[in-house]
Amino acid sequence: MSLDSEFAFELRVCQWAEREWSPARGDSTVLVARQLGTRYRRWDTLVLECDPDGLGARGAFGTGSFDSDQLHVLRHAPADWTFYRDTLPDPGYPWRYVRESVHELAGRDALDTRKRGNRIEIRRRRPYPDWCRRVVAIENKPDLTASAARDLAGQLERDVALGLADEVWVATEATDDAVEPVLLADFPTETGVLTVDTDAGTAESVWEPRSLDADGYGTRITERPDDDYSAARFDYVDPAWKAEKRRAIAERAYERGWRSYADTMRPDCRCFELRADETGVAPHCVAKGRTPTQRECRGGCDSFAPEPPTWRTKGWPIEGGPGAATKRLLARQRRARRPGLDGESRQ
């Protein structure tokens, strides 16, 4: 059965990856997120293969993510009190931005600070762990038409050339054809291919990817001409830039996961509910009779019917109403994938 939207297909892929993904190292823990990337590229699904001990140690910093500037401070913060400019490597940008990051981290209890005269000294509360081993990017195209395949081929070529992810995959809906149409597409040979049975919630690898050199230099293709005679324009990116971007992507993936869709939908609508089947749990719109897209599920929907205020103010039938209960359930499920969180999550 074909799903009604790419969003519904994307949730199936995330659920399957969380249950069944086989990491390169057998002792790795899998963390799945969706709709993340850089300013140049956003991936549908990300699978992080994590060091279990490092992932548990990351939990001590809370659920909120750290940006690249904050990570620069956290990763180099000393064990003993030191003037921040004497201990941190030159960031390559003005030090005033480093001071801002120091104050932000202190406000989140991730760093200790004190003033000695007009100097700010810092001391780490705990070492920031190297918790993410590998980043796997999956592009979801349930209905891979010829035109969609052509458009996707260029994106995949850029992904392979840049090598920001360790592996790049395409996931598409399985067909009954003897040869899956996706195998006939002109994709880079380094790209893996998954065919997904959306009824059973399973996926099969029909083409194995090649591991990319995520730790080496990469090539960012900035312009590819339409003809076969003109040269493409590109920039080289160094390993340090790639490592910084990978850490920042992993941080956002840690915070958001793939169940954060409820934050941009309207679970407080009477028509919104979560339904479970053999594939997992997914949002369902009673009015539409299917999984709504995030664009559809909003206050402007013709079928939007807000919960009565008494449901939220009087705690009936569940404290905060069904919409709040849905968000709490998804937050608990997301939290269960992040060991080491202590007490209330720090933002």
N, C-alpha and C positions, 0 to 999 in steps of 0.2 A: 504494500500500500504506500503510495507516494504521500509525503507530508505536504501540508498546506503552505509552508514557508521555509526559507533557508534558516530562520531563527529556530524553528522546531527541530530541523535536522541538526543544527549546531548543538542543541541541548542533548540530542541522542549521542552525538560524537563525544561530548564531554563526559556523559555518564558512562559510556563504554570505556573511554580512556582511564577514568578513575578506577573502574573495576578491573580492567583486563590488560592495561599497558604493561609490556615486558621491558623494563629498563636494561640498558647495556650492562650494568652491574647488578647482580642479583640482590645485593643488600641495599639498593637504593629505594627511597620512598618517593612515591609519585604525587605531585601536586598539579592540579589542572586549573587553568584560567581561560578566559575568553575575551576577545576584542581588545588586544593589547599590542603594543609595538613601539615604534619611534615616530618622529614627525614625518619620516619618509615612507613608512610602511606599517600597516596594522594587520595583524594576523587574526584569523577567526578563533583558533584554538591553540593554546600553548600547553605543552606538557613539560613540567620541570622534573628532572630526575635529581633527587636531593640526597645528600649525606644525612642519614637518620639522626646522628648525634648533633650535627650542625643545625639541622632543622629544629630540633628540640631546643638548642641554645638560642636560636633566633627568636623563639617564642618568649624569651625573657624580656625582649624589647617591646612586646605588645603587638597588636594586630595592625597598627598604622604603618604605612610604608615610609621609607626614607628616599629622598631624591639624591641625585648625583653629588650635589654640594655637601649634603649631610653625610653621605657615605664616605666622602673624602676625609671628613673629620673623624667619624666613628672608627674607620679602619686604621687610622694612624694615631688615635688618642693614646697617650702614654699611661703607664701604670702608676706613675708618681706625678705630683704637681709640677707642671712645666708651663712656661709662657708659650701660648699657642703658636706664635710665629717661630719659636725655636724648635718645635717638635714636629710640626706639620710640613710636609713637602710643599714647595711652591705650587699653588694650584693653577697657575697660568692665567689667572684673572685677579682683579683687585682684592686685597685682603679684607676690605670692608664686608664683602659678601661672605667671607669665611667667618667673620665675627657674627654676622646674622645667623649663620648656621649653628654656631656655638650656642647662641642664646636660645634658638629654637630647640636644640637638643636638650639643653638644660631644662627648658620648660616641659619637656616630655619625660624627664627623669632618666634620660639615656646617657647623660654626661654630667660630671661634677664640675662646677666652676667656682672660682673665687677671685677677688681683686687684691692685687699687691700694688699699692700706689695707683698708677694709671694703666697697669698691665693686667690682662686677664689670663689667669692660669687655668689649665684644664687637667682633668684626670678621668680616665675611663671608669665607669662603674663595673663593666664586664667587657671582655673581648668581643668584638663583633665577629661572628663565625663566617667561614667560607662554606656556606651551606648548599649552594646550588651547583651541581656537577655538570649537568647538560640541559640545554634548551632545545626542545623539539617544536617546530612550527607546523601547524596543519591548516591548509586552506580548504574550506568546505564549499563544495559545488554539487548539490544534490542532483540537479538537472544539467548535465554538462553538454550543452548544445555546441555546435561547431563554432559559432561566434564567441560563446563563453570560453571555449578552449583556447581560441586565438588570443583573447584578451588575457587569460590567465597565464599563458605561456610566457609572455613578456614579464609578468610579475615574478614568476618562478625563476626566470633567468637572472633577474636582479637579486633575488634571494640567494641563489647559488653563488653568484659572483661575489656578493658581499660577505657571505659566510658568517653572519651574525648568529645564526642558529646552528646547532650541531647536525640537525637533520631537517629536511623539508619534505612534507607530504601533501598529497591531495586526497581528500575524502569525497566520495561520490556515492550515490545510491546504487545498490546492486540491481542488475537487470537479469532477464532470463536468456540473454544472448549467449551464444557459444563463446564469443570473444567480447569481453566488456568494452564498450565504446571508448572508455577513458584510455585504454591501452593503445588506441589508434591515434590519440592526440599527440601533437608534436611538442612534448614537454622535454625539458632537460633530463638526460638519463640519470642524473644524480637525484632526481625527485622520486620519492616513494609514492605508491598508490594504494589506497584503502577503498574497498567496496563495502558499503554498510547496508545491512538488512535492518530496515527501520522497524519492521514488525517484531523481530526477535531481539533487537537491541544489540546485535553482534556486528563485528567487522572482520574482514579478511584482508591480509596483505597480498596483493596480486603483483606487486613490483617492489622490491626492496630498495631503499635509498642508499646512497653513498654518503658516508660520514664526511662532513665538511671541516675545513681547517678553521675552526672557530678561534683558535689561539694565535693564528697567523695574520698576515696582511690580507685585506679584502679590497675589492674593487666596487665602487659605487657607480653604477651606470646612470648618468644624468640625462642622457638623450640617446634614443635609438631611432635612426631614420627609417622611413617606411620602405625605401628601396634597398637593394642588395649591393649598391655601389658606394654609398657614402659611409664614412667611418662613424662609429658611435662615440659619444663624448662620455668620459668617465673620470673619476677621481680615485686615488688610492687612499685607503684608511688604514691607520696603524693599529697594531694589536692592543695598545693601551686604550684607544678610543672604543674599540669593540668590547673590551673587558668592562669598561665603565658603563656602556649601554646595556650589556647583559646583566650586570648587577642591578641597574635601575629597573629594567624590565622584570627581573625576578622579584624585586621588592613590590612592584605594583601588582604582580601576579599573586604574591603572598597576601596582600591586603584584600584584593577583590575576589579571587577565585572565579568560579563560573556561576555561582548561585546568586550573584548580586543583581540579577535581572529585576528582582522585586523592588529595588531602589528606584528604578525608572519606569515602573508600571503602577497600576492602581489596585493593589490587593485589598483596598478598602471598599471596592465595588462589590455589590451583592452578587454580580455575575462571575466574579473571579474566585477560582478555587484551585487547589492542587490535587491532581489525580495521579495515582500510582498504578503501574502495570508492570509487566515483566521487564520492560526497558528501564524503569526508574520512575522518578517523580517529576512531573512537568506541570506548568500552569495551564489552566483550561478556562475558556470563557463559555459559560452556559448559554449566553445569548447567541454566540456565533457557532457553538457546537464544535469548537476546535481550539488548538493552541493559538492565542492571539500573538501578533507581533508586538514589539515594544512601541512601535509607532502607533499602532491601533489602540493599545491599552492605555488610555489617557483620559483626562477629565472631559475632553471634547468629543469623546465617542458618543454616538447617538444612543447606545445602550447603557451608558454609565448610570449606575444607580447607587449613590453613596450610602454607606451604612448609617442607620439612625444615630444621632448623637448619643442617645441613651446607652447604646452598646459600648461606647468608649468611656462615658462618664460614670456609669454604674457597674462596669465590670461584668456585663452579661453578654454572652454566656461564658466568655473567657475575658480576663482582664485586658482592656484595651480594644476589645472587639476582634472578629475573625481576621481582619487585615493585619493588625498588629501581631496576632498569633502566628500568621503565616511568615511574617518577617523574622520573628523569634525562632521559629522552626528552622528556616533556612540559615539563620546565623549560627544556630547550634550545630547544624550539619557542616557548615563551613569551618567552624571552630574545631570540630572533631578531627579535621585533617591537619591541624596545626598543633603538634604536641608542644608542651613546655609553657603554654600560656598560664600565667599565674594570676588568679583572681580576675578582677575586671580588666578588660582590654584597654590599653593606653593608646590614645590617638595622637 
